[in-house]
Amino acid sequence: MSDYVPPKVWTPSAPNGGRFANINRPVAGPTHEKALPVGRHPLQLYSLGTPNGVKVTVMLEELLALGHTGAEYDAWLIDIGKGDQFGSGFVEANPNSKIPALVDHSAATPTRVFESGAILLYLAERFGAFVPTDPQKRAACLSWLFWQMGAAPYLGGGFGHFYAYAPVKIEYCIDRFAMEVKRQLDVLDRHLAEHRYMAGDEYTIADMAIWPWYGALVADHVYDAAEFLQTASYTHVVRWTNELAERPAVKRGRMVNRVFGRPETQLRERHDASDFDTKTQDKLEPVGG
């Protein structure tokens, strides 16, 4: 049992040595002046190839695969380990200092969009794709999109942090979040037992939002926790994960702004479709890797 007693007034302690401790702070705002670069396309993405970043690059590549040439984009790398997200330009695009951030220069006054779910919905509505027009299916799509936005912090900041990144393994924390993550996987598995995709028979932004997190988890490409959580037992999630992983646009999208894994799976920045030319499809892995 811990003998810790919370003080009446909390103050931050010295960095505890945990992963990402150097970028955590109790205040917002920029730490330095740094303008964001702007490429030649109207859509400018500032991101990193983490699950939240992958959501958006998959969406953009799927839009391009459908023939929406207006979805061409520049993807600039934001290295959160170096604190790029605290530069003045990035904070202007996203006052929450989290990746990804999108700036749409197609109008006289650029439109900034932050939060990955908001970016997915913005792009879906802008291009009229990947959100069903049928009211019931649209409701299902948006429900699952917002489910992911609310559920993922338990997976990433909760389970992932305490199981994989925290400097001290705390049984209570790991048990608490493992319980919730397994419940979430069961929610998905029961739903996907009766539906091909999250919104039924139509591939949507709900799939694009959920796949980079829970697909990576069941494929054992995040946290090295597949055995611990027995993710193979969620057979319908595994089926769905593998199906989406074979989509060419998904393979391309998961490479963008990726700075880990095998070199041939990384595309640090993407400014044109030709940037993939040296990355042949037979070299691309499924989720994570």
C-alpha positions in Angstrom: 0.0 0.0 0.0 1.3 3.4 -0.9 2.0 5.9 1.9 1.6 8.9 -0.4 -0.7 11.6 0.9 -1.7 14.3 -1.7 -0.7 17.8 -0.6 -3.3 20.5 -0.3 -1.7 22.3 -3.2 -0.1 20.3 -6.0 3.2 21.4 -7.5 5.1 19.5 -10.2 8.0 17.3 -9.0 11.3 16.9 -10.8 11.2 14.8 -14.0 10.6 11.2 -12.9 12.6 9.6 -15.7 9.6 8.1 -17.5 9.4 8.1 -21.2 8.1 11.5 -22.5 8.7 13.1 -19.1 10.7 15.8 -20.8 7.7 17.1 -22.8 5.2 17.1 -20.0 4.4 20.4 -18.3 1.5 21.9 -16.4 1.1 25.0 -18.6 0.1 25.7 -22.2 1.5 28.1 -24.9 4.7 28.2 -26.9 8.2 27.7 -25.5 10.0 29.2 -28.5 9.4 31.1 -31.7 9.3 28.9 -34.8 7.1 29.4 -37.9 5.5 26.4 -39.5 6.7 25.6 -43.1 4.1 25.8 -45.9 4.3 23.7 -49.0 2.6 24.0 -52.4 -0.7 22.2 -51.6 -3.7 23.8 -49.9 -3.7 21.1 -47.2 -0.8 21.3 -44.8 -0.5 18.6 -42.2 1.8 18.9 -39.2 2.1 15.5 -37.6 4.0 12.4 -36.5 3.3 8.7 -37.3 1.7 7.8 -34.0 -1.8 6.3 -34.0 -3.4 9.8 -34.0 -1.3 10.9 -36.9 -1.9 7.8 -38.9 -5.6 8.4 -38.8 -5.3 11.5 -40.8 -2.7 10.4 -43.3 -4.7 7.2 -44.0 -7.8 9.5 -44.6 -5.9 11.7 -47.0 -4.4 8.7 -48.9 -7.9 7.2 -49.1 -9.3 10.4 -50.5 -6.6 10.5 -53.2 -7.3 6.9 -54.0 -10.9 7.9 -54.7 -9.7 10.5 -57.2 -10.1 13.6 -55.0 -7.1 15.5 -56.4 -7.9 18.4 -54.0 -6.8 16.2 -51.2 -3.1 16.4 -52.2 -1.2 17.5 -49.1 2.2 18.3 -47.6 2.9 16.3 -44.4 5.6 18.0 -42.2 7.2 16.1 -39.4 6.6 17.4 -35.9 9.2 15.7 -33.6 7.4 15.7 -30.2 10.5 14.4 -28.5 12.3 17.6 -29.4 9.4 19.8 -28.4 8.4 20.9 -32.0 4.8 21.0 -30.8 5.6 23.9 -28.5 6.9 26.1 -31.3 4.8 29.3 -31.8 3.6 28.3 -35.3 2.4 25.0 -34.1 0.7 26.4 -31.1 -1.1 28.9 -33.3 -2.4 25.9 -35.4 -3.2 23.8 -32.3 -3.3 25.6 -29.0 -3.4 22.2 -27.3 0.1 21.4 -28.6 -0.7 17.9 -29.7 -0.3 16.3 -33.1 -1.8 16.2 -35.6 -2.8 19.7 -36.8 -4.1 20.6 -40.2 -4.2 24.0 -41.9 -6.3 24.3 -45.0 -5.2 27.2 -47.3 -7.9 26.7 -49.9 -9.7 29.9 -48.7 -8.5 33.4 -48.3 -8.3 32.9 -44.6 -6.7 29.6 -43.8 -8.7 27.2 -41.7 -7.0 25.5 -38.8 -8.3 22.1 -37.5 -6.9 20.2 -34.6 -7.9 17.0 -32.8 -7.6 13.9 -35.1 -11.3 13.2 -35.0 -12.2 16.7 -35.9 -9.7 16.6 -38.8 -11.3 13.3 -40.1 -14.8 14.8 -40.0 -13.6 18.1 -41.6 -12.1 16.2 -44.5 -15.0 13.9 -44.9 -17.4 16.8 -45.1 -15.1 18.8 -47.3 -14.8 16.1 -49.9 -18.1 14.3 -49.3 -16.6 10.9 -48.6 -16.2 8.3 -45.9 -19.2 9.4 -43.9 -22.5 7.7 -44.9 -25.4 9.9 -46.2 -28.0 7.6 -44.7 -29.0 9.1 -41.4 -28.8 5.9 -39.4 -25.5 4.9 -40.8 -24.1 8.4 -40.4 -25.2 8.3 -36.7 -23.4 5.0 -36.3 -20.3 6.3 -37.9 -20.1 9.4 -35.8 -21.0 7.4 -32.6 -18.0 5.1 -33.2 -15.8 8.0 -34.1 -16.5 9.7 -30.8 -16.3 6.4 -29.0 -12.7 6.2 -30.2 -11.9 9.7 -29.2 -13.2 9.0 -25.7 -11.8 5.5 -25.3 -8.3 5.8 -26.6 -6.9 7.8 -23.7 -7.6 4.7 -21.5 -5.6 2.7 -23.9 -2.7 5.1 -24.6 -2.3 7.4 -21.7 -3.7 4.8 -19.3 -2.7 1.2 -20.1 0.1 2.0 -22.5 1.7 4.5 -20.1 1.6 2.4 -17.0 2.4 -1.0 -18.7 5.1 0.1 -21.1 6.5 3.6 -20.2 6.1 4.4 -16.6 9.4 4.2 -14.7 7.7 2.2 -11.9 5.3 -0.7 -12.5 2.2 0.0 -10.3 0.0 -3.1 -10.1 -3.2 -1.1 -9.3 -2.8 1.2 -12.3 -1.9 -1.7 -14.7 -4.8 -3.8 -13.5 -7.3 -0.8 -13.7 -6.4 0.1 -17.2 -6.0 -3.5 -18.5 -9.5 -4.2 -17.3 -10.9 -1.2 -19.3 -8.9 -2.0 -22.4 -10.1 -5.6 -22.4 -13.7 -4.3 -22.0 -13.2 -2.0 -25.0 -11.8 -4.9 -27.1 -14.9 -6.9 -26.2 -17.1 -4.0 -27.2 -15.4 -3.9 -30.6 -15.4 -7.7 -31.0 -19.1 -8.1 -30.3 -19.9 -5.3 -32.8 -17.6 -6.6 -35.5 -19.1 -10.1 -35.1 -22.2 -8.7 -36.8 -20.7 -6.0 -39.0 -17.9 -5.9 -41.6 -16.9 -2.3 -40.7 -17.7 -0.1 -37.7 -20.7 1.6 -39.4 -22.0 -1.6 -41.1 -21.1 -2.5 -44.6 -19.4 0.8 -45.4 -15.8 1.7 -44.7 -15.8 5.1 -43.0 -13.8 7.5 -40.9 -14.8 5.5 -37.8 -12.6 2.6 -39.1 -9.8 5.0 -39.9 -10.0 6.4 -36.3 -10.1 3.1 -34.5 -7.7 1.0 -36.6 -4.4 2.8 -35.8 -5.0 2.2 -32.1 -6.9 -1.1 -31.6 -5.6 -2.7 -34.8 -2.1 -2.0 -33.7 -2.8 -3.4 -30.3 -4.2 -6.7 -31.5 -1.4 -7.1 -34.0 1.1 -6.6 -31.1 2.7 -3.6 -32.6 2.2 -1.3 -29.6 3.2 -1.9 -26.0 4.3 -5.5 -26.5 1.1 -6.5 -24.7 -0.7 -9.0 -27.0 0.0 -12.0 -24.7 -0.7 -10.0 -21.6 -4.1 -8.9 -22.9 -4.7 -12.1 -24.9 -5.7 -10.0 -27.9 -5.7 -13.0 -30.3 -9.0 -14.1 -28.6 -10.8 -11.1 -30.1 -11.1 -12.8 -33.4 -13.5 -10.4 -35.1 -11.2 -7.5 -34.3 -8.3 -9.4 -35.7 -10.3 -10.1 -38.9 -11.2 -6.5 -39.3 -7.6 -5.4 -38.5 -6.1 -7.6 -41.1 -8.6 -6.6 -43.8 -7.9 -2.9 -43.3 -4.2 -3.5 -43.2 -4.3 -4.7 -46.8 -5.8 -1.5 -48.2 -3.1 0.2 -50.4 -4.1 3.7 -49.0 -3.7 2.4 -45.5 -0.3 1.0 -46.3 0.8 4.4 -47.7 -0.8 6.4 -44.9 0.8 4.5 -42.1 4.3 5.3 -43.6 3.9 9.1 -43.5 5.7 11.0 -40.8 6.9 7.6 -39.5 10.3 7.7 -37.8 10.5 4.2 -36.2 10.5 0.7 -37.5 12.3 -0.6 -40.5 13.7 2.1 -42.8 11.7 1.0 -45.8 8.5 1.6 -43.8 9.3 5.2 -43.0 8.5 8.4 -45.0 9.5 11.2 -42.7 7.7 13.8 -44.8 5.4 13.6 -47.7 5.0 16.4 -50.3 3.9 14.6 -53.4 2.6 11.1 -54.4 5.9 10.4 -56.0 7.6 10.4 -52.6 6.3 6.8 -52.3 8.1 5.7 -55.5 11.1 4.3 -53.7 8.8 2.5 -51.2 7.5 -0.5 -53.1 4.3 -2.1 -51.9 5.9 -5.5 -51.2 8.1 -3.9 -48.6 5.2 -2.4 -46.6 4.2 -4.1 -43.4 0.7 -4.3 -42.0 -0.2 -2.4 -38.8 2.7 -1.0 -36.7 6.0 -2.9 -37.2 
